[in-house]
């Protein structure tokens, strides 16, 4: 029995010793590794949170960018379709008049000398014979101007249309149109003879500004078509001089 107790105590001592060795050598390593695992999970959670924040910022930024791009595209299309298409059409009619004169009269009118050519309204003359026993007979002649769609494509219509659609015009074009209207009211070709005291200056300003207006319209029109991914004339963008 004593031997049995002694052997048991020896085995118990060895077991305690072995457990001590295990605790000393393996438990710290296990706890360190466990701590690393816990830290890694926290890092992953932090990285995930940061990633989600970046994604959210990107989504918000991209949404603002998309809205900005859409607004600009919609505005460019509105400018193009509601203002510049008509203005450019008026300019092109002027250019065809220049071409037609060259074909029919063999006369070349350079753009630098006449940036814009107009078609005058049709004049209709009516003669009325009045026969009266009391007052005798009389003849009345009446002349009236008849505007046509062709004659309405003129400088006045050009500037009035720009001003009435000022929210769609470029800043430069709107300024030119407003200034031109004032100068045109005083120059010699406005139908009333202009203001004598300022006629010469008004004539120079009218010529300068109608040229600038034509150039601005031609350039703006083509730049809008370029932005809208439509065909455009690169040479017209550079020079501002319309081409048939």
Secondary structure, 3 states (H helix, E strand, C coil): CHHHHHHHHHHHHHHHHHHHHHHHHHHHHHHHHHHHHHHHHHHHHHHHHHHHHHHHHHHHHHHHHHHHHHHHHHHHHHHHHHHHHHHHHHHHHHHHHHHHHHHHHCCCCCCCCCCCCCCCCEEEEEEEEEEECCCEEEEEEEEEEECCCCCCCCHHHHHHHHHHCCCCCCHHHHHHHHHHHHHHCCCCCCCCCCCHHHHHHHHHHHHHHHHHHHHHHHHHHHHHHHHCCCCCCHHHHHHCCCCC
